[in-house]
Amino acid sequence: MALLRRGYDRALAILTEHRAALDALAKTLLEEEQVTGEVVKTLINGNSDASGKDAKKEEPNE
């Protein structure tokens, strides 16, 4: 039981620490529905203004 509690506490601490990045990712996903890995990396690294629109411009047209 102690092992589960430590794991839970650690997961909660990590999620709490990165709450702003997770909220930014959720907001972007709600707006764009899809994002690239680069957008996810940008959001996680602290740029809450990233959007899939910039990443989509870099993708080649098919």
N, C-alpha and C positions, 0 to 999 in steps of 0.2 A: 504494500500500500504506500509506503514511503517513497518508493521509486516512482510510482505514478504521480504522486503529489509533487515531487521535485520536477518531473517532466512538465506537468501542468503549469507550475509556477514559472518555469523557464520559458515555456511557450507564451504565456501571458505577458511576461516581461518583454520579450522580443516584439510581440505584436503591439504592445503599448509604446515601446520605444520608437517604432516605425509607423505609428498611427497616421501621421501627416502624409507620408508617402503612400500608404495603403488607401487613404481617403482620396488622394489625387488620382491614383490609378483607377479606383472605382468610379470617380466622376468622369474621367476620360473614357472609360469603357461604356458608361451609360450614354455619353454623347456620340462616340464614334462607333461603338459596337465591336470593332476590331482594332487592335493596335499591333505594331511590330515589336519585335524584341528590343530594338533600339529605343523605342518610346518607353517601354517598360524600364529599361536601364536608366534612361534619363530621369524618369519620375522617381525611381528608387534612389538615385544619386542626389535628389533634392531640387530638381527643377520642376516645380508644380505647374509651370506654364506650357509644358510639352503637350503636343497633341498629335494625333495620327495624321493630321493634314500635312505637316511638314515631312513626315516619313513617306507618305504616299507620293509626294512630288518626286522623290528620289527613285521610286520604283519604275522600271521600264514599262511603257505601254504595250499591251499585247493586242 
